[in-house]
Each structure stands twice: as structure tokens, then as C-alpha cells.
Amino acid sequence: MTRIRANCPDCGDVELTPDEILIQVAHDDTELVGDGSQYRFVCPDCAGTVTKPADDRIVQLLITGGVALQVAEPSVDARPPHPEAPPAGAPLTADDLLDLHLLLESDDWFGILTGPRR
């Protein structure tokens, strides 16, 4: 399996598989890989999301390594999403709601939610 070395600002060099990295390419009419192109991954050591800029060379290296490519449409408003209107995720199920209810009954629910992922 292909291993890709990336750098986490907190943990240093980490090794990832192509499935653990996502390239988002922003382009305009004059260039294939424009400003705003980036790649991102979740650090396997600290579980933090790391986002780095990606130029044409980085994009080509990552694609050659098997990393998935997402092409971003040019947008006028490049601000991050507002916390009250986050991007859509997986739908909440009845089991998810029951798990949350049971979690909130425990004394350490906040520590569990903000602690390291299992």
C-alpha cells in the first residue's frame, strides 16, 4: 500500500494512506490549479484536522499517489461556513439520538465529547 508522508504542525511528520487525504483544487479560467487549492487530512497522532496549501506540483504528487481529488467551483464568498449553518453530514438516526441521550446522563459527558476519539 502507498504511504504518504505529511507534516502535522503539532506532531511533525506522519505517514498516511491515500484514503486519509483529500485534495481540493480551486481553479479559474487561466490555470488548472489556482490559489485556494489545498489538501487536508486528520492527523493519526493528535486527531487534529490539518489543511495545507497545494500548488500544481503537490497536486500532481498526491494524485499520482492515489489521493482523491475534489474540484471546487469558483465562489465569490470564500469564507468558512458559519457555525450555525455547518456543512451537511450523515443524517442523525434514532440510534444516534439514543446514544446522545445516554451520554448526557453521565457525569463526564463533556469530557467524553471533547476527549480523544476512540
N, C-alpha and C positions, 0 to 999 in steps of 0.2 A: 504494500500500500504506500502511496505517495505521502511523505511527511513534509510539511511546510513550516519553516522557522519564521516566527514573527516576534515582535517586541512589545511586551506589556510595559507601560510606564511605571507600574508598581512592582512587577515581578521580574522584569528583564526578559531574556529570550525564552520563548515557549515553543513547543512543537505542536502542530495542528494537522488535521486531515483536511482535504479539500472540502468535505461536507461541513466543516466547522467555520468556514469563511464565506462571506458574501461580498461580491463586488457590486457596487452601484455606480454605473457610468452615466455622467451627465454630459450631454453633447449639444453642440449648436450647429449651425449651418456650415461653419468653416472648419471644424475639426471633429474627429471621431471621439476622442477622449478630452473633454473640456474641463474647465475649472469646476470644482464641486464634485468631481469623481472621487470616490472613496471606497475603502474596503473596511469591513468590520468583522469582529469575532468576539466570542466570550472567552476570557482567559481561563484556561483549565485549572490554574492555581488559585486565583482570588475570586473567580466568577464575575469579575467586572467586565462590562462591555467596552471594548477598545475600538475606536474609529480612527483611521489614518487616511490622509490624502493619497490618491492614486494617480500617478501620471501614466502616460502611454506605456512606458517600459514595465512598470509594476503590473498594470492590467494584463499585458501580454504574458508576463511570467506566471501570474496566477491562473489565467485561462489555460495556459499550457499545462499547468499542474492539475487541472481538472476542477477548478473552483467555479461555482455557478455565477452567472452574470445576470444582473438586473439593469435594464436600461431605464433611466429616469427621464421623463418628459421634461422639457424646459418649463420652468414655472416662474411667475412673476414674484410670488411670495415664497422665499426660501427659508423662512423662519421655522424652527422646530414646532411640532404640534403642541397645542395648548393642553395643559394637564387635565382640564375639564372636558376635553374632547380628544382622548387618546386614539391612536390608530386602532382599528378593529383587530381583535384576536379571535381565538377559538370561542364559540358560544358557551355560555355558562350552562351547565347541566344541573339537574336535580341533585346528583351526587356531589357536585362541586359545592352547591349551596348547603347541603347537609354537612359536608366536611368543614366548611367555614363556620357553621353554627356550632359544631362540636369544638372546634379550635377556640372560638371566642368564649367558651365556657371554662377553658383552662386559665389558671392564674398567670401563666407566662406566654400568653398568645402573642404579645408584641415582640418579645424576644425570639419566638419561633419564626414569625413572619420576616423579621429583619436579620436573622442569623444566616449562617452559610447554608447554601442549598444542599439537599441530600441527593 
